[in-house]
Every structure is written in C-alpha cells, then in structure tokens.
Amino acid sequence: MVITSTFLSYSICLRYIIQTSWLFLEMRHMKLVFFYNRPEEHFNQ
C-alpha cells in the first residue's frame, strides 16, 4: 500500500513537472517565433 501510494504521488509530481516545463518551453518558443517573424514591423515603426 505504501509503495503504491508513493509511486502514485511520484508519478503525479513528475507529470506536473513535465507539463510545467513543456508549457514554459512552448511559451518561450512562441515568443521567439513572434519576435523573429516580425522584426521589420518593429523597425518600420
């Protein structure tokens, strides 16, 4: 029972860490794409 609950909590924590890190990478990637796709618009202003 203890091993099962420990494994369950570990998997939930691992999933949470993976989701947050993936979300951070996605946000950073979108920001870079947005920045690199429109540099000329910023310079024209």
PDBQT receptor file of N, H, CA, C and O in Angstrom, charges set to zero:
ATOM      1  N   MET A   1       0.833  -1.208   0.000  1.00  0.00    +0.000 N 
ATOM      2  CA  MET A   1       0.000   0.000   0.000  1.00  0.00    +0.000 C 
ATOM      3  C   MET A   1       0.866   1.256   0.000  1.00  0.00    +0.000 C 
ATOM      4  O   MET A   1       0.618   2.193  -0.759  1.00  0.00    +0.000 OA
ATOM      5  N   VAL A   2       1.884   1.264   0.859  1.00  0.00    +0.000 N 
ATOM      6  H   VAL A   2       2.085   0.503   1.476  1.00  0.00    +0.000 HD
ATOM      7  CA  VAL A   2       2.742   2.443   0.944  1.00  0.00    +0.000 C 
ATOM      8  C   VAL A   2       3.502   2.634  -0.371  1.00  0.00    +0.000 C 
ATOM      9  O   VAL A   2       3.647   3.754  -0.861  1.00  0.00    +0.000 OA
ATOM     10  N   ILE A   3       3.976   1.539  -0.926  1.00  0.00    +0.000 N 
ATOM     11  H   ILE A   3       3.859   0.628  -0.528  1.00  0.00    +0.000 HD
ATOM     12  CA  ILE A   3       4.731   1.633  -2.179  1.00  0.00    +0.000 C 
ATOM     13  C   ILE A   3       3.824   2.154  -3.300  1.00  0.00    +0.000 C 
ATOM     14  O   ILE A   3       4.248   2.972  -4.116  1.00  0.00    +0.000 OA
ATOM     15  N   THR A   4       2.598   1.684  -3.334  1.00  0.00    +0.000 N 
ATOM     16  H   THR A   4       2.254   1.020  -2.671  1.00  0.00    +0.000 HD
ATOM     17  CA  THR A   4       1.668   2.119  -4.377  1.00  0.00    +0.000 C 
ATOM     18  C   THR A   4       1.354   3.600  -4.249  1.00  0.00    +0.000 C 
ATOM     19  O   THR A   4       1.353   4.322  -5.245  1.00  0.00    +0.000 OA
ATOM     20  N   SER A   5       1.092   4.052  -3.049  1.00  0.00    +0.000 N 
ATOM     21  H   SER A   5       1.093   3.465  -2.240  1.00  0.00    +0.000 HD
ATOM     22  CA  SER A   5       0.771   5.470  -2.855  1.00  0.00    +0.000 C 
ATOM     23  C   SER A   5       1.986   6.347  -3.157  1.00  0.00    +0.000 C 
ATOM     24  O   SER A   5       1.851   7.430  -3.726  1.00  0.00    +0.000 OA
ATOM     25  N   THR A   6       3.166   5.876  -2.774  1.00  0.00    +0.000 N 
ATOM     26  H   THR A   6       3.276   4.997  -2.312  1.00  0.00    +0.000 HD
ATOM     27  CA  THR A   6       4.379   6.643  -3.066  1.00  0.00    +0.000 C 
ATOM     28  C   THR A   6       4.603   6.737  -4.573  1.00  0.00    +0.000 C 
ATOM     29  O   THR A   6       4.945   7.799  -5.093  1.00  0.00    +0.000 OA
ATOM     30  N   PHE A   7       4.411   5.632  -5.259  1.00  0.00    +0.000 N 
ATOM     31  H   PHE A   7       4.134   4.769  -4.837  1.00  0.00    +0.000 HD
ATOM     32  CA  PHE A   7       4.576   5.636  -6.714  1.00  0.00    +0.000 C 
ATOM     33  C   PHE A   7       3.539   6.543  -7.374  1.00  0.00    +0.000 C 
ATOM     34  O   PHE A   7       3.849   7.244  -8.337  1.00  0.00    +0.000 OA
ATOM     35  N   LEU A   8       2.316   6.531  -6.862  1.00  0.00    +0.000 N 
ATOM     36  H   LEU A   8       2.064   5.962  -6.080  1.00  0.00    +0.000 HD
ATOM     37  CA  LEU A   8       1.262   7.364  -7.424  1.00  0.00    +0.000 C 
ATOM     38  C   LEU A   8       1.588   8.840  -7.244  1.00  0.00    +0.000 C 
ATOM     39  O   LEU A   8       1.463   9.627  -8.182  1.00  0.00    +0.000 OA
ATOM     40  N   SER A   9       1.999   9.211  -6.058  1.00  0.00    +0.000 N 
ATOM     41  H   SER A   9       2.101   8.572  -5.296  1.00  0.00    +0.000 HD
ATOM     42  CA  SER A   9       2.345  10.615  -5.815  1.00  0.00    +0.000 C 
ATOM     43  C   SER A   9       3.565  11.026  -6.639  1.00  0.00    +0.000 C 
ATOM     44  O   SER A   9       3.637  12.153  -7.128  1.00  0.00    +0.000 OA
ATOM     45  N   TYR A  10       4.516  10.114  -6.791  1.00  0.00    +0.000 N 
ATOM     46  H   TYR A  10       4.458   9.198  -6.394  1.00  0.00    +0.000 HD
ATOM     47  CA  TYR A  10       5.700  10.413  -7.601  1.00  0.00    +0.000 C 
ATOM     48  C   TYR A  10       5.317  10.629  -9.064  1.00  0.00    +0.000 C 
ATOM     49  O   TYR A  10       5.827  11.546  -9.709  1.00  0.00    +0.000 OA
ATOM     50  N   SER A  11       4.436   9.804  -9.585  1.00  0.00    +0.000 N 
ATOM     51  H   SER A  11       4.021   9.059  -9.061  1.00  0.00    +0.000 HD
ATOM     52  CA  SER A  11       4.014   9.948 -10.984  1.00  0.00    +0.000 C 
ATOM     53  C   SER A  11       3.236  11.247 -11.187  1.00  0.00    +0.000 C 
ATOM     54  O   SER A  11       3.394  11.906 -12.214  1.00  0.00    +0.000 OA
ATOM     55  N   ILE A  12       2.402  11.620 -10.223  1.00  0.00    +0.000 N 
ATOM     56  H   ILE A  12       2.274  11.085  -9.388  1.00  0.00    +0.000 HD
ATOM     57  CA  ILE A  12       1.653  12.878 -10.325  1.00  0.00    +0.000 C 
ATOM     58  C   ILE A  12       2.611  14.060 -10.299  1.00  0.00    +0.000 C 
ATOM     59  O   ILE A  12       2.462  15.005 -11.074  1.00  0.00    +0.000 OA
ATOM     60  N   CYS A  13       3.586  14.007  -9.413  1.00  0.00    +0.000 N 
ATOM     61  H   CYS A  13       3.707  13.240  -8.783  1.00  0.00    +0.000 HD
ATOM     62  CA  CYS A  13       4.563  15.098  -9.324  1.00  0.00    +0.000 C 
ATOM     63  C   CYS A  13       5.377  15.176 -10.610  1.00  0.00    +0.000 C 
ATOM     64  O   CYS A  13       5.630  16.267 -11.121  1.00  0.00    +0.000 OA
ATOM     65  N   LEU A  14       5.785  14.035 -11.130  1.00  0.00    +0.000 N 
ATOM     66  H   LEU A  14       5.579  13.149 -10.715  1.00  0.00    +0.000 HD
ATOM     67  CA  LEU A  14       6.574  14.013 -12.362  1.00  0.00    +0.000 C 
ATOM     68  C   LEU A  14       5.758  14.564 -13.531  1.00  0.00    +0.000 C 
ATOM     69  O   LEU A  14       6.275  15.321 -14.353  1.00  0.00    +0.000 OA
ATOM     70  N   ARG A  15       4.488  14.184 -13.599  1.00  0.00    +0.000 N 
ATOM     71  H   ARG A  15       4.069  13.569 -12.932  1.00  0.00    +0.000 HD
ATOM     72  CA  ARG A  15       3.625  14.690 -14.661  1.00  0.00    +0.000 C 
ATOM     73  C   ARG A  15       3.459  16.198 -14.546  1.00  0.00    +0.000 C 
ATOM     74  O   ARG A  15       3.467  16.901 -15.557  1.00  0.00    +0.000 OA
ATOM     75  N   TYR A  16       3.311  16.698 -13.334  1.00  0.00    +0.000 N 
ATOM     76  H   TYR A  16       3.305  16.127 -12.513  1.00  0.00    +0.000 HD
ATOM     77  CA  TYR A  16       3.176  18.143 -13.131  1.00  0.00    +0.000 C 
ATOM     78  C   TYR A  16       4.435  18.883 -13.581  1.00  0.00    +0.000 C 
ATOM     79  O   TYR A  16       4.350  19.927 -14.229  1.00  0.00    +0.000 OA
ATOM     80  N   ILE A  17       5.595  18.341 -13.237  1.00  0.00    +0.000 N 
ATOM     81  H   ILE A  17       5.664  17.494 -12.710  1.00  0.00    +0.000 HD
ATOM     82  CA  ILE A  17       6.865  18.969 -13.628  1.00  0.00    +0.000 C 
ATOM     83  C   ILE A  17       7.009  18.957 -15.149  1.00  0.00    +0.000 C 
ATOM     84  O   ILE A  17       7.438  19.948 -15.740  1.00  0.00    +0.000 OA
ATOM     85  N   ILE A  18       6.657  17.852 -15.777  1.00  0.00    +0.000 N 
ATOM     86  H   ILE A  18       6.309  17.046 -15.298  1.00  0.00    +0.000 HD
ATOM     87  CA  ILE A  18       6.775  17.762 -17.238  1.00  0.00    +0.000 C 
ATOM     88  C   ILE A  18       5.829  18.749 -17.907  1.00  0.00    +0.000 C 
ATOM     89  O   ILE A  18       6.210  19.406 -18.877  1.00  0.00    +0.000 OA
ATOM     90  N   GLN A  19       4.609  18.863 -17.409  1.00  0.00    +0.000 N 
ATOM     91  H   GLN A  19       4.300  18.329 -16.621  1.00  0.00    +0.000 HD
ATOM     92  CA  GLN A  19       3.652  19.787 -18.019  1.00  0.00    +0.000 C 
ATOM     93  C   GLN A  19       4.101  21.230 -17.864  1.00  0.00    +0.000 C 
ATOM     94  O   GLN A  19       4.005  22.011 -18.810  1.00  0.00    +0.000 OA
ATOM     95  N   THR A  20       4.587  21.595 -16.690  1.00  0.00    +0.000 N 
ATOM     96  H   THR A  20       4.665  20.961 -15.921  1.00  0.00    +0.000 HD
ATOM     97  CA  THR A  20       5.009  22.980 -16.484  1.00  0.00    +0.000 C 
ATOM     98  C   THR A  20       6.237  23.308 -17.325  1.00  0.00    +0.000 C 
ATOM     99  O   THR A  20       6.320  24.393 -17.901  1.00  0.00    +0.000 OA
ATOM    100  N   SER A  21       7.184  22.390 -17.401  1.00  0.00    +0.000 N 
ATOM    101  H   SER A  21       7.117  21.508 -16.933  1.00  0.00    +0.000 HD
ATOM    102  CA  SER A  21       8.381  22.648 -18.208  1.00  0.00    +0.000 C 
ATOM    103  C   SER A  21       8.018  22.718 -19.688  1.00  0.00    +0.000 C 
ATOM    104  O   SER A  21       8.567  23.539 -20.423  1.00  0.00    +0.000 OA
ATOM    105  N   TRP A  22       7.091  21.857 -20.132  1.00  0.00    +0.000 N 
ATOM    106  H   TRP A  22       6.645  21.190 -19.536  1.00  0.00    +0.000 HD
ATOM    107  CA  TRP A  22       6.664  21.884 -21.530  1.00  0.00    +0.000 C 
ATOM    108  C   TRP A  22       5.948  23.193 -21.831  1.00  0.00    +0.000 C 
ATOM    109  O   TRP A  22       6.146  23.781 -22.894  1.00  0.00    +0.000 OA
ATOM    110  N   LEU A  23       5.115  23.651 -20.897  1.00  0.00    +0.000 N 
ATOM    111  H   LEU A  23       4.955  23.173 -20.033  1.00  0.00    +0.000 HD
ATOM    112  CA  LEU A  23       4.411  24.915 -21.101  1.00  0.00    +0.000 C 
ATOM    113  C   LEU A  23       5.398  26.073 -21.182  1.00  0.00    +0.000 C 
ATOM    114  O   LEU A  23       5.240  26.973 -22.007  1.00  0.00    +0.000 OA
ATOM    115  N   PHE A  24       6.415  26.047 -20.325  1.00  0.00    +0.000 N 
ATOM    116  H   PHE A  24       6.543  25.315 -19.655  1.00  0.00    +0.000 HD
ATOM    117  CA  PHE A  24       7.431  27.102 -20.352  1.00  0.00    +0.000 C 
ATOM    118  C   PHE A  24       8.172  27.110 -21.691  1.00  0.00    +0.000 C 
ATOM    119  O   PHE A  24       8.407  28.169 -22.272  1.00  0.00    +0.000 OA
ATOM    120  N   LEU A  25       8.535  25.918 -22.174  1.00  0.00    +0.000 N 
ATOM    121  H   LEU A  25       8.344  25.057 -21.702  1.00  0.00    +0.000 HD
ATOM    122  CA  LEU A  25       9.236  25.837 -23.459  1.00  0.00    +0.000 C 
ATOM    123  C   LEU A  25       8.336  26.310 -24.595  1.00  0.00    +0.000 C 
ATOM    124  O   LEU A  25       8.803  26.992 -25.508  1.00  0.00    +0.000 OA
ATOM    125  N   GLU A  26       7.061  25.960 -24.553  1.00  0.00    +0.000 N 
ATOM    126  H   GLU A  26       6.682  25.405 -23.812  1.00  0.00    +0.000 HD
ATOM    127  CA  GLU A  26       6.134  26.395 -25.594  1.00  0.00    +0.000 C 
ATOM    128  C   GLU A  26       5.991  27.913 -25.588  1.00  0.00    +0.000 C 
ATOM    129  O   GLU A  26       5.976  28.535 -26.650  1.00  0.00    +0.000 OA
ATOM    130  N   MET A  27       5.888  28.508 -24.424  1.00  0.00    +0.000 N 
ATOM    131  H   MET A  27       5.901  28.003 -23.561  1.00  0.00    +0.000 HD
ATOM    132  CA  MET A  27       5.759  29.962 -24.338  1.00  0.00    +0.000 C 
ATOM    133  C   MET A  27       7.014  30.639 -24.870  1.00  0.00    +0.000 C 
ATOM    134  O   MET A  27       6.932  31.621 -25.607  1.00  0.00    +0.000 OA
ATOM    135  N   ARG A  28       8.176  30.112 -24.493  1.00  0.00    +0.000 N 
ATOM    136  H   ARG A  28       8.243  29.314 -23.894  1.00  0.00    +0.000 HD
ATOM    137  CA  ARG A  28       9.424  30.705 -24.960  1.00  0.00    +0.000 C 
ATOM    138  C   ARG A  28       9.544  30.546 -26.476  1.00  0.00    +0.000 C 
ATOM    139  O   ARG A  28       9.985  31.465 -27.166  1.00  0.00    +0.000 OA
ATOM    140  N   HIS A  29       9.156  29.387 -26.987  1.00  0.00    +0.000 N 
ATOM    141  H   HIS A  29       8.798  28.641 -26.426  1.00  0.00    +0.000 HD
ATOM    142  CA  HIS A  29       9.234  29.148 -28.427  1.00  0.00    +0.000 C 
ATOM    143  C   HIS A  29       8.290  30.088 -29.180  1.00  0.00    +0.000 C 
ATOM    144  O   HIS A  29       8.669  30.647 -30.210  1.00  0.00    +0.000 OA
ATOM    145  N   MET A  30       7.082  30.265 -28.682  1.00  0.00    +0.000 N 
ATOM    146  H   MET A  30       6.775  29.812 -27.845  1.00  0.00    +0.000 HD
ATOM    147  CA  MET A  30       6.133  31.167 -29.337  1.00  0.00    +0.000 C 
ATOM    148  C   MET A  30       6.637  32.599 -29.300  1.00  0.00    +0.000 C 
ATOM    149  O   MET A  30       6.475  33.342 -30.268  1.00  0.00    +0.000 OA
ATOM    150  N   LYS A  31       7.242  32.986 -28.201  1.00  0.00    +0.000 N 
ATOM    151  H   LYS A  31       7.373  32.383 -27.415  1.00  0.00    +0.000 HD
ATOM    152  CA  LYS A  31       7.775  34.346 -28.094  1.00  0.00    +0.000 C 
ATOM    153  C   LYS A  31       8.906  34.556 -29.105  1.00  0.00    +0.000 C 
ATOM    154  O   LYS A  31       8.984  35.607 -29.741  1.00  0.00    +0.000 OA
ATOM    155  N   LEU A  32       9.776  33.562 -29.253  1.00  0.00    +0.000 N 
ATOM    156  H   LEU A  32       9.712  32.708 -28.736  1.00  0.00    +0.000 HD
ATOM    157  CA  LEU A  32      10.878  33.679 -30.213  1.00  0.00    +0.000 C 
ATOM    158  C   LEU A  32      10.343  33.714 -31.640  1.00  0.00    +0.000 C 
ATOM    159  O   LEU A  32      10.818  34.492 -32.467  1.00  0.00    +0.000 OA
ATOM    160  N   VAL A  33       9.360  32.874 -31.925  1.00  0.00    +0.000 N 
ATOM    161  H   VAL A  33       8.975  32.241 -31.253  1.00  0.00    +0.000 HD
ATOM    162  CA  VAL A  33       8.780  32.861 -33.272  1.00  0.00    +0.000 C 
ATOM    163  C   VAL A  33       8.118  34.201 -33.558  1.00  0.00    +0.000 C 
ATOM    164  O   VAL A  33       8.262  34.749 -34.651  1.00  0.00    +0.000 OA
ATOM    165  N   PHE A  34       7.403  34.723 -32.592  1.00  0.00    +0.000 N 
ATOM    166  H   PHE A  34       7.286  34.278 -31.703  1.00  0.00    +0.000 HD
ATOM    167  CA  PHE A  34       6.733  36.009 -32.775  1.00  0.00    +0.000 C 
ATOM    168  C   PHE A  34       7.759  37.121 -32.984  1.00  0.00    +0.000 C 
ATOM    169  O   PHE A  34       7.546  38.027 -33.790  1.00  0.00    +0.000 OA
ATOM    170  N   PHE A  35       8.849  37.047 -32.268  1.00  0.00    +0.000 N 
ATOM    171  H   PHE A  35       9.021  36.311 -31.614  1.00  0.00    +0.000 HD
ATOM    172  CA  PHE A  35       9.882  38.084 -32.387  1.00  0.00    +0.000 C 
ATOM    173  C   PHE A  35      10.609  37.982 -33.729  1.00  0.00    +0.000 C 
ATOM    174  O   PHE A  35      10.877  38.995 -34.376  1.00  0.00    +0.000 OA
ATOM    175  N   TYR A  36      10.924  36.761 -34.138  1.00  0.00    +0.000 N 
ATOM    176  H   TYR A  36      10.707  35.938 -33.613  1.00  0.00    +0.000 HD
ATOM    177  CA  TYR A  36      11.696  36.597 -35.380  1.00  0.00    +0.000 C 
ATOM    178  C   TYR A  36      10.830  36.751 -36.629  1.00  0.00    +0.000 C 
ATOM    179  O   TYR A  36      11.342  37.063 -37.704  1.00  0.00    +0.000 OA
ATOM    180  N   ASN A  37       9.542  36.537 -36.495  1.00  0.00    +0.000 N 
ATOM    181  H   ASN A  37       9.126  36.284 -35.622  1.00  0.00    +0.000 HD
ATOM    182  CA  ASN A  37       8.683  36.668 -37.671  1.00  0.00    +0.000 C 
ATOM    183  C   ASN A  37       8.384  38.123 -37.991  1.00  0.00    +0.000 C 
ATOM    184  O   ASN A  37       8.090  38.441 -39.143  1.00  0.00    +0.000 OA
ATOM    185  N   ARG A  38       8.449  39.016 -37.015  1.00  0.00    +0.000 N 
ATOM    186  H   ARG A  38       8.688  38.759 -36.079  1.00  0.00    +0.000 HD
ATOM    187  CA  ARG A  38       8.111  40.416 -37.275  1.00  0.00    +0.000 C 
ATOM    188  C   ARG A  38       9.192  41.363 -36.784  1.00  0.00    +0.000 C 
ATOM    189  O   ARG A  38       8.891  42.215 -35.948  1.00  0.00    +0.000 OA
ATOM    190  N   PRO A  39      10.409  41.270 -37.240  1.00  0.00    +0.000 N 
ATOM    191  CA  PRO A  39      11.374  42.295 -36.825  1.00  0.00    +0.000 C 
ATOM    192  C   PRO A  39      11.228  43.552 -37.665  1.00  0.00    +0.000 C 
ATOM    193  O   PRO A  39      11.457  44.659 -37.178  1.00  0.00    +0.000 OA
ATOM    194  N   GLU A  40      10.844  43.381 -38.937  1.00  0.00    +0.000 N 
ATOM    195  H   GLU A  40      10.658  42.482 -39.332  1.00  0.00    +0.000 HD
ATOM    196  CA  GLU A  40      10.760  44.546 -39.821  1.00  0.00    +0.000 C 
ATOM    197  C   GLU A  40       9.625  45.476 -39.405  1.00  0.00    +0.000 C 
ATOM    198  O   GLU A  40       9.731  46.689 -39.587  1.00  0.00    +0.000 OA
ATOM    199  N   GLU A  41       8.546  44.934 -38.853  1.00  0.00    +0.000 N 
ATOM    200  H   GLU A  41       8.460  43.949 -38.705  1.00  0.00    +0.000 HD
ATOM    201  CA  GLU A  41       7.446  45.798 -38.417  1.00  0.00    +0.000 C 
ATOM    202  C   GLU A  41       7.898  46.687 -37.267  1.00  0.00    +0.000 C 
ATOM    203  O   GLU A  41       7.536  47.862 -37.201  1.00  0.00    +0.000 OA
ATOM    204  N   HIS A  42       8.689  46.121 -36.361  1.00  0.00    +0.000 N 
ATOM    205  H   HIS A  42       8.982  45.166 -36.414  1.00  0.00    +0.000 HD
ATOM    206  CA  HIS A  42       9.178  46.927 -35.236  1.00  0.00    +0.000 C 
ATOM    207  C   HIS A  42      10.132  48.009 -35.727  1.00  0.00    +0.000 C 
ATOM    208  O   HIS A  42      10.134  49.127 -35.211  1.00  0.00    +0.000 OA
ATOM    209  N   PHE A  43      10.934  47.673 -36.716  1.00  0.00    +0.000 N 
ATOM    210  H   PHE A  43      10.932  46.765 -37.135  1.00  0.00    +0.000 HD
ATOM    211  CA  PHE A  43      11.904  48.658 -37.200  1.00  0.00    +0.000 C 
ATOM    212  C   PHE A  43      11.219  49.738 -38.036  1.00  0.00    +0.000 C 
ATOM    213  O   PHE A  43      11.661  50.887 -38.052  1.00  0.00    +0.000 OA
ATOM    214  N   ASN A  44      10.158  49.376 -38.718  1.00  0.00    +0.000 N 
ATOM    215  H   ASN A  44       9.799  48.443 -38.705  1.00  0.00    +0.000 HD
ATOM    216  CA  ASN A  44       9.465  50.366 -39.541  1.00  0.00    +0.000 C 
ATOM    217  C   ASN A  44       8.737  51.403 -38.682  1.00  0.00    +0.000 C 
ATOM    218  O   ASN A  44       8.574  52.550 -39.098  1.00  0.00    +0.000 OA
ATOM    219  N   GLN A  45       8.311  51.011 -37.516  1.00  0.00    +0.000 N 
ATOM    220  H   GLN A  45       8.444  50.079 -37.178  1.00  0.00    +0.000 HD
ATOM    221  CA  GLN A  45       7.657  51.971 -36.628  1.00  0.00    +0.000 C 
ATOM    222  C   GLN A  45       8.699  52.907 -36.051  1.00  0.00    +0.000 C 
ATOM    223  O   GLN A  45       8.364  53.800 -35.272  1.00  0.00    +0.000 OA
TER     224      GLN A  45
